[in-house]
Amino acid sequence: MEKLETQKKFYLKINLDREHNCPIITYANLGDWKHSKVIAERPNEIKTIKVDFLKNLRMDELLNIAVDLGIEN
């Protein structure tokens, strides 16, 4: 099996916020860091978006996530 180089490393999680009864997207651009190290040493770099069921997720929100994660077209 061939080992491939990692080009981008990011964290992305979608889960249900039971308190607000809506899905939330949590994400961070990790660079060369491990997720646990980012949480401990750079918690302000972890971003969260609450998804409103009535408005859905807007395209500009998705584009902002992509830009923050360093994903290019």
Buried (B, 14 or more C-beta within 10 A) or exposed (E): EEEEEEEEBBBEEEEEEEEEEEBBBEBBBBEEBEBEEBBEEEEEBBBEBEBEEEEEBEEEBEEEBEEBBEEEE
